[in-house]
């Protein structure tokens, strides 16, 4: 009798270690409820992470649109300054110093226009696509994790 008791006791002790899923199925209702709650919380955290990633993408796209509009405005102002400087330089003045200053103003305005063009090209050609790709990858990763957590939660329910 004692031998049977020892064997039964060892099986009961080793069973949860060998098969945790079976142990969970036979666990008391409180433990199971806690496991379900933990899985639900993990799922909700993954969902929040995905939503945050989507928000980051939409905020970046809005910021990019604003930067592009500001760049276009700056380019238009610089174009206007260049035109005015060129027109002033064309008016011949008797004073050579005044003509030299007008030509320098025209050159400065031209450089400003060229810098704005380069900034816009770098933003639209490299920085923006790279950042958007990274944000979309983060959304995809978060969505996969969310689905895995949801499946784990639903398996426990």
C-alpha positions in Angstrom: 0.0 0.0 0.0 2.8 2.4 0.9 4.5 1.6 -2.4 1.4 2.5 -4.4 1.0 5.7 -2.4 4.7 6.7 -3.2 4.2 5.9 -6.9 1.0 7.9 -7.1 2.6 10.8 -5.3 5.6 10.8 -7.6 3.4 10.8 -10.7 1.4 13.7 -9.2 4.6 15.6 -8.5 6.3 14.9 -11.8 3.2 15.2 -14.1 3.0 19.0 -14.0 6.8 19.3 -14.7 6.5 17.0 -17.7 3.4 18.3 -19.3 2.6 21.9 -18.4 -0.4 22.2 -20.8 -2.0 19.2 -19.1 -1.3 20.7 -15.7 -2.9 23.9 -16.8 -6.0 22.0 -18.0 -6.3 20.3 -14.6 -5.3 23.4 -12.6 -7.9 24.9 -10.3 -10.3 27.5 -11.8 -8.5 30.4 -10.2 -5.1 29.5 -11.8 -6.8 29.0 -15.2 -8.6 32.3 -14.9 -5.4 34.0 -14.1 -3.7 32.4 -17.1 -6.5 33.6 -19.3 -6.3 37.1 -17.9 -2.5 37.2 -18.4 -3.0 36.1 -22.0 -5.6 38.7 -22.6 -3.4 41.4 -21.1 -0.5 40.3 -23.4 -2.8 40.4 -26.4 -4.1 43.9 -25.4 -0.5 45.1 -25.0 0.4 43.8 -28.4 -2.6 45.5 -29.9 -1.6 48.8 -28.3 1.9 48.4 -29.7 0.5 47.9 -33.2 -1.8 51.0 -32.8 1.2 53.1 -31.6 3.2 51.9 -34.7 0.3 52.9 -37.0 0.1 56.3 -35.2 3.8 56.9 -35.6 3.5 56.3 -39.4 0.5 58.6 -39.8 2.3 61.3 -37.7 5.4 61.0 -39.8 3.5 61.2 -43.1 1.7 64.4 -41.8 5.1 65.8 -40.7 6.5 65.0 -44.1 3.7 66.8 -45.9 4.2 69.8 -43.7 8.0 69.8 -44.3 7.3 69.5 -48.1 4.9 72.4 -48.0 7.4 74.5 -46.0 10.1 73.6 -48.5 7.9 74.6 -51.4 7.2 77.9 -49.7 10.9 78.5 -49.0 11.8 77.7 -52.6 9.1 80.1 -53.9 10.5 82.9 -51.6 14.0 82.1 -52.7 12.9 82.2 -56.4 11.3 85.5 -55.8 14.4 86.9 -54.1 16.5 85.6 -57.0 14.3 87.3 -59.5 14.4 90.6 -57.7 18.2 90.4 -57.3 18.7 89.6 -61.0 16.4 92.5 -61.9 18.2 94.9 -59.6 21.6 93.7 -61.1 20.4 94.4 -64.6 19.7 98.1 -63.8 23.0 99.6 -64.5 24.1 102.1 -62.0 27.0 104.5 -62.2 28.4 103.2 -58.9 30.4 100.0 -59.4 30.1 99.1 -55.7 26.3 99.1 -56.0 26.5 96.8 -59.0 28.9 94.5 -57.3 26.5 94.2 -54.2 23.6 93.5 -56.5 25.4 90.7 -58.2 26.4 89.2 -54.9 22.8 89.4 -53.7 21.8 87.6 -56.9 24.4 84.9 -56.3 23.3 84.4 -52.6 19.7 84.1 -53.7 20.7 81.5 -56.3 22.6 79.5 -53.6 19.5 79.6 -51.4 17.3 78.2 -54.2 19.8 75.4 -54.9 20.1 74.5 -51.2 16.3 74.2 -51.0 16.2 72.0 -54.1 18.8 69.7 -52.6 17.0 69.5 -49.3 13.7 68.6 -51.0 15.5 66.0 -53.1 17.2 64.3 -50.1 13.9 64.3 -48.1 11.8 62.9 -50.9 14.4 60.6 -52.5 16.1 59.0 -49.5 15.1 60.0 -45.9 11.3 59.8 -46.3 11.0 56.4 -48.1 13.5 54.8 -45.7 11.7 56.1 -42.7 8.3 55.1 -44.0 9.6 51.6 -44.9 10.9 51.2 -41.3 7.6 52.3 -39.8 5.6 50.0 -42.0 7.9 47.1 -41.0 7.3 47.9 -37.4 3.5 47.9 -38.0 3.8 44.5 -39.7 5.9 43.1 -36.9 3.5 44.4 -34.3 0.5 43.0 -36.2 2.0 39.5 -36.3 2.8 39.6 -32.6 -0.7 40.8 -31.9 -2.2 37.9 -33.9 0.0 35.4 -32.0 -1.0 36.8 -28.7 -4.7 36.8 -29.7 -4.4 33.2 -30.8 -2.8 32.2 -27.5 -5.5 34.0 -25.5 -8.3 32.4 -27.6 -6.7 29.0 -27.0 -6.9 29.5 -23.3 -10.5 30.7 -23.2 
